Amino acid sequence: MEKCSGGFHPVSQKEIVKIALYIGRGIAAPFIVRSSGEAFQKSGHEIQFVPIREEKQEISPLLRDFSPDLVIALDHTGIHDEEFAKAGVFYCTWFVDHPYYYVDKDNINDFHLAAVTDSSFMAPLAKIGCSRVVYCPLAYDPTLFRLAPRDTEPEMDISYVGSFSNLPDHFRQDRLKQFHPFFNVIVEEALSIKKAHPQMPLFETLLETEKNLKTDFLKNFSAAQIGAMIYLMDIEKDATHKMQMVKTFASEKLTIYGNENWQILLDKGSVFSFKGGAVYDRGLSDIYKRTKVNLIVTRPQLANGVNQRVFDIAAVRGFFLCDEREGLKEIFPSVWEKIRYRNFDEMKEKADYFLSHEKERKEIARELHHSIAENHTYEKRMSNLLDGLNNFMRKKKSPE
């Protein structure tokens, strides 16, 4: 596996000159793509953004008018595998979400390259024959989440930003009705394993499930079917985590921003302050600045990597607590133990501590910002991404 994680050794590869980037819908995804493209542009590459207007849109104009050396898309969205391969165009899918949601063995060919934000995605990709993978976490864009002209005095004690899908029991009931009994047996067993081993990647829980059930079901399922299992586990486990977070704090000190489904918990007697949704860049930036302790609860589909909130909060010199993961240690080596929590009781304990230790909290927030500004910008990340991709492309282009 090639690495572009730290950004400590930027390169100036010029083999790839013209890069097309697909922009789809989403909350953070369009911003991630734009930040990546602008970073390429600053390094002297010619770029073109390609809006995704339909699932399988015509690519002939792109190939004819721009003739890219490389096409990049988040999570395989908008990619035409056979057509790019037939045209001899290399394309990279940068997986922010689990790859089994998007690719199968039929998607993989000699022109397909992959990047992953989480190293746990490596095993699923290898299972379907994708071996050319670059590890490339998300990054920091100072033009999106800016520092305030002066230190902003936080008004809120504790905030969480994110969606709540529905009650876990409702998901389970619907799943038991909609899916084959054996499918549900697998998911139930895998969720049980995940509960006992919280840090285990979801794909690894399925491998353990095979052992426990003494059946090799994975070889009989397509990647899409396995992806459906992973999705169901992710969404049920995530809903459970959100409920545990709310139950642990049970206080108006906790302010939540997100979709209207949070009202379900309020209606059932949970105690927190709900403020509704927020616009990604400007709205979230303001929330992060105005909060003393920002909470991050990473979705279960990510086992080792960190999500975009880690970079966005640090960008405005905010303070956060994040669930324990390898990526946290990699990005913030000097303070990761102070900002990580291993369970919700520890999250509350640390939140209470840092609410009453303002000086230490602000010192850590400054270190968080320093770490990403020095080592984890999109310019450095994309430079190293191209370094890794160029290595694969050289091997493909070289004569046998």
Number of C-alpha atoms within 10 A of each C-alpha: 12 17 17 23 23 21 23 13 11 18 15 12 16 13 13 16 16 19 21 22 22 21 22 20 11 8 11 12 16 16 16 18 19 16 22 22 25 18 21 23 17 10 18 14 18 18 20 17 15 17 14 15 11 10 11 11 12 12 14 13 9 13 15 9 8 15 16 21 17 23 24 27 21 24 24 22 20 23 23 16 18 15 13 20 16 9 12 13 17 21 27 23 23 24 24 23 18 23 22 24 19 16 20 20 14 11 16 19 15 13 21 23 24 26 29 26 24 24 21 20 27 20 15 20 23 13 13 17 15 21 16 22 25 27 23 27 27 25 30 28 24 17 10 16 23 18 18 12 6 6 11 15 10 16 11 17 18 24 23 23 22 18 18 22 17 19 18 16 12 11 17 17 10 10 16 15 11 10 10 10 12 10 15 17 13 19 22 16 18 25 22 14 19 21 12 10 11 16 16 18 20 27 22 16 22 23 14 16 24 17 11 13 12 9 10 12 16 14 10 9 11 15 23 15 16 21 21 15 21 24 18 17 22 18 20 20 19 22 21 16 20 21 18 15 20 20 15 14 20 15 14 14 14 21 21 22 20 16 17 14 14 24 15 14 18 14 9 8 10 18 18 20 16 19 14 16 16 17 10 14 16 12 12 19 22 19 21 29 26 19 23 24 25 26 28 22 21 22 18 22 23 23 22 20 24 26 22 17 24 25 26 25 27 27 30 24 26 29 27 28 22 22 19 22 19 15 20 21 15 13 21 18 12 13 16 21 13 14 24 20 22 13 14 18 14 14 22 17 12 17 23 14 13 22 15 10 11 12 11 13 20 17 12 22 22 17 17 28 22 16 20 24 18 13 21 22 22 25 24 25 27 26 21 27 23 23 23 23 22 16 12 18 21 11 10 13 8 7 6 5
